[in-house]
């Protein structure tokens, strides 16, 4: 079953949602900054309301990622089972803040969606 971004709240970020069984794969593109982080949170909340077993957030198309984005991911982590939140990143722009803050010890960090879904 596949869902389109029409099922998600309106946002300045480009977002896609793809369901792979009980796993939601949320693709995000653009800048996650102080202005867009609340919108990012709304999108994540809308996906979590559908109760996925796993949430994969693909940040490979994100060009800026600040602490407000980290807060959104930390809040999502608290709402899911242990290791059920996984982030896809192949760039220091998004993986760097996760590693610097130590959130990568709680949130799985993967280079590809396929690896995140394993």
C-alpha positions in Angstrom: 0.0 0.0 0.0 1.4 3.4 -0.9 0.3 6.8 0.4 1.1 10.0 -1.3 2.0 13.3 0.2 -1.7 14.4 -0.1 -2.3 12.3 3.0 0.1 14.4 5.0 -0.2 18.0 6.4 0.7 20.8 4.1 4.3 21.7 4.5 7.1 23.8 2.9 9.2 20.7 2.9 8.9 18.2 0.1 7.7 15.0 1.8 6.6 11.6 0.5 5.2 8.6 2.4 5.5 5.0 1.3 4.2 2.1 3.3 6.1 -1.1 3.2 4.0 -3.5 5.2 3.8 -2.0 8.7 6.8 0.2 8.0 6.3 3.8 7.1 9.0 5.4 4.9 8.9 9.2 5.1 11.1 10.9 2.6 12.0 14.5 3.4 13.7 17.1 1.1 14.6 20.7 1.8 15.8 22.6 4.9 14.8 21.6 8.4 15.3 24.8 10.3 13.5 26.7 13.1 10.7 27.7 10.6 10.1 24.3 9.0 10.7 22.1 12.1 7.1 22.5 13.4 5.9 21.4 9.9 8.3 18.5 10.0 6.8 17.6 13.5 3.3 17.8 12.1 4.1 15.4 9.3 5.9 13.0 11.7 2.9 13.2 14.1 0.5 12.4 11.2 2.5 9.3 10.3 2.8 8.1 13.9 -1.0 8.5 14.3 -1.3 5.6 11.8 0.7 3.5 14.2 3.6 2.1 12.1 5.7 -0.7 13.7 8.7 1.0 12.2 9.3 4.6 11.0 12.1 5.2 8.5 12.9 8.9 7.9 14.9 9.4 4.8 16.9 12.6 5.1 19.2 12.1 2.1 17.6 15.1 0.3 17.8 17.4 3.4 20.2 20.3 2.8 20.1 21.8 6.3 19.3 20.2 9.6 19.3 22.0 12.9 18.6 21.1 16.5 14.9 21.7 16.1 14.9 18.8 13.6 16.8 16.6 16.2 14.0 17.4 18.7 11.4 16.2 16.3 13.3 12.9 15.8 13.8 12.5 19.6 10.1 13.0 20.3 9.3 10.4 17.6 11.8 8.0 19.2 10.0 8.4 22.6 6.7 7.4 21.0 7.9 4.3 19.2 9.3 0.9 20.4 13.0 0.7 21.0 14.9 0.9 17.6 11.7 1.3 15.7 12.8 4.8 14.5 15.5 4.6 11.8 17.1 7.5 9.9 18.6 7.2 6.4 21.4 9.6 5.8 24.4 9.6 3.4 25.5 13.1 4.3 27.3 14.8 7.2 24.6 17.5 7.1 22.1 15.1 8.7 24.2 12.3 10.2 26.7 14.7 11.8 24.2 16.3 14.3 22.8 12.8 15.2 26.3 11.5 15.9 27.5 14.7 17.7 24.5 14.6 20.1 24.7 10.8 20.6 21.1 10.3 19.2 22.5 7.8 16.8 22.9 5.4 19.8 19.1 5.5 20.2 18.0 6.1 16.6 19.3 3.7 14.0 21.3 5.5 11.3 21.6 3.8 7.9 23.0 4.7 4.5 20.0 3.3 2.5 16.3 2.6 2.9 16.8 -1.1 2.3 19.3 -1.3 5.1 17.0 0.6 7.4 14.2 -1.8 6.7 16.3 -4.9 7.6 
